[in-house]
Amino acid sequence: QVQLQESGPGLVKPSETLSLTCTVSGGSFSSYYWAWMRQPPGKGLEWIGYIYYSGRTNYNPSLKSRVTISVDTSNNQFSLKLSSVTAADTAVYYCAKLERWGMDSWGQGTLVTVSS
Amino acid sequence: QSALTQPASVSGSPGQSITISCTGNSSDIGAYNYVSWYQQHPGKAPKLMIYEVSNRPSGISHRFSGSKSGNTASLTISGLQTEDEADYYCSSYTSSYTLLFGTGTKVTVL
């Protein structure tokens, strides 16, 4: 069973760029899609985007202009960058493995707060 | 893209069956058999309960079942137990090659 772990700053200033990394262990990294989701406090889940191990990406249209997801196959990691953040981007951010278009393994999540 | 529509809350007594609906359109739920359901307990990461409309991952109880008709998918929990009290989210693959979550349903065991 694959394990995923998010890492990155828990506090980001408004207008700056949020950067998170997801490290995958205990299973194959290749031949899978990997996804990022977020959940604002007390609210529902929002899909941010996904990346194939080869680098092909697709993003939520509402975030597309600010999002970049990249992959580092040599270290079994994939990363999220979200630019020009505001308080509305405060959320728990999750990474997950995609299989048959369902997220079958999730990281524990990391809270990112946008505040000066 | 707008979120898939779920009822805000559903409740039932222990042992009863409940059904949660998830309504989309012909570009998402109606277009593909790629509907998934997730259970989320407070403070925890979501857990995959159903994938491809009606398939259960290994280790998921047979009390959980999924179905789809047209643009609406459903999750049924049979023999409701106290540990089933949680938030439930549906998701679907879309014709734009994106993913879409539902609005979420809080299940309460009375």
Interface residues (C-beta under 8 A of the other chain):
Chain A: A35 M37 G44 L45 E46 W47 Y50 N58 Y59 N60 P61 S62 Y94 E99 R100 W101 G102 M103 D104 W106 G107 Q108 G109
Chain B: Q1 A3 Y32 Y34 S36 Y38 Q40 A45 P46 K47 L48 I50 Y51 E52 P57 Y89 S91 Y93 S96 Y97 T98 L99 L100 F101 G102 T103 G104
